[in-house]
Amino acid sequence: MTMTLLELMNIRLSCIVTNLGGNAEVCAHEQPGFVLGTHNPAQLTKAVGSLVNSPAKTKAFSVAVVALFNEKFTQQQMNQQYQRCYTSAFKK
């Protein structure tokens, strides 16, 4: 997962990402962004177009992305997730 995606979410920007790495863990397809296959310019064009051509969808994604960020990715929640990960690793 890239910190850039989290930073974008924190300022109310929806994400258009490829399905590589942890991107799909941050934003699910059309909730509140787009997860695209790699090397697919047609998908990218369609995703960008759907946001440009639908201010209502763009606004809905903007609201949803902030809610998702606040639900899963605040500093406190990330710290708790790291702590669970480290605790689990040390128990092994």
C-alpha positions, 0 to 999 in steps of 0.5 A: 500500500502506498502512502500516496493513496492514503494522502489522496484519500485524506484530502478527499480525492478518489483513487484510480489505481492498478491492481498491483501491490496493496492498492486494492486493499486501499480502494475497492473497485467503484468504492470509492475509486477504481481498481484497474488492470495493468496496461489497459488504457481503455479502462483508465479512459473509462474511469477518468471519464466517468468521474469527469462526466459525472459530478454527482459520482465524483462528489459521492466518491469524495464523501465515501473516500473520507469515510473509508479513510476515517474508518480504516486508515487514521494514524491511530488505526494504523498504529493499532494494526502495526501493533497487532502485526508485531505482537503476532510475529513475536508470538511465533 
